[in-house]
């Protein structure tokens, strides 16, 4: 794909169709230039409370991938609680418009938080080199851990005794570990703007 060498197309703020508003020129001399080396997809469609709780993952993702570009796909109206979050670069809604955009993108890392066929279907609309969390078995449709790190959380969903009486970890810790992220007990991160 041909690109002009005069522009910094690898910057997190570069859209290719309008200036980002941080500078007059899109190049590496821009004081806001922020190179991207990892494209990350988060699929979390769940209920609003679950999406809010998952914002605690954002700081951990940034620690592991400091030069990552994060795209989060969720259900409407959950995108409204994610909008304006400086740790998220792009928010997509799980609708026809979001699906078209998702099909145009490729990711280095996908983090599938929901244990659902719908989330696995969204993953199938794009490509990702690595998948963490959960995915569907293509023949059975059964939800399975994408890596060994997600097995503990997966098993808790299948065993109420383990979930309610044996497990001592918080949901946040379990999800963070399932996604192979460093767990530091981060708080939820939902910036609120008062206008």
Secondary structure by P-SEA (a helix, b strand, c coil): ccccccccccccccccccccccccccccccccbbbbcbbbbbbbcccaaaaaaaccaaaaaaaacccbbbbbbbcccccccccccccccccccccaaaaaaaaaccccbbbbccccaaaaaaaaaccccccccccccccccccccccccaaaaaaaaaccccccccccccaaaaaaaaaccccccccbbbbbbcc
